[in-house]
């Protein structure tokens, strides 16, 4: 049996709430969301696959090599992992054997899976995209559980945040007394640069509107890591 996996590697998590964490990445293949700024377009095709036995062996090798590192975690990214839930569940079953925290990067265009309800150390990194905003009703049950979802938004300028307002407004306070943190990162160009003035201005304006934004850079790009 083959799994839709386009790449597996160890690196530093460069984005969002776990930025700076040592991480084993599992990049799934297949994505119909198609973000124009995606830097992994080669993962869009579901045809990039790996034999399940080879996957298990490589995963074991990565854990054997890096497992002694404190705070090591897994990150399943893509592609869009939730677009192929059966594939994702098999991957999660293998990862679950190592008892490490797991993050799943998703646009939220597809519903969350119930498999994770029995696995305590998981976090969805929900990064909504304009082409397919998450269904509020399908995500509400997960998002209202403390610490199970972290929001991440690609921010080009002030206007680029506006389409997300309706969706994010639902969860601005959720279970907290203060506005929920939303990690924002610039929209990088193909040369790994961004409009600093527009990004900085947008962050300050949205702060003044009451949004609890946490600006971050894509650390791995500045460190020239994978």
Secondary structure, 3 states (H helix, E strand, C coil): CEECEEEEEEEECCCHHHCCCEEEEEEECCCCCCCCCCCCHHHCCCCCCEEHHHHHHHHHHHHHHHCCCCCCEEEEECCCHHHHHHHHHHHHHHHHCCCCEEEEEECCCCCCCHHHHHCCCEEEEECCCHHHCCCHHHHHHHHCCCCCEEEEEEECCHHHHHCCHHHHHCCCCCCCCCCCEEEEEECCCCCCCCCHHHHHHHHHHHHHCCCEEEEECCHHHHCCCC
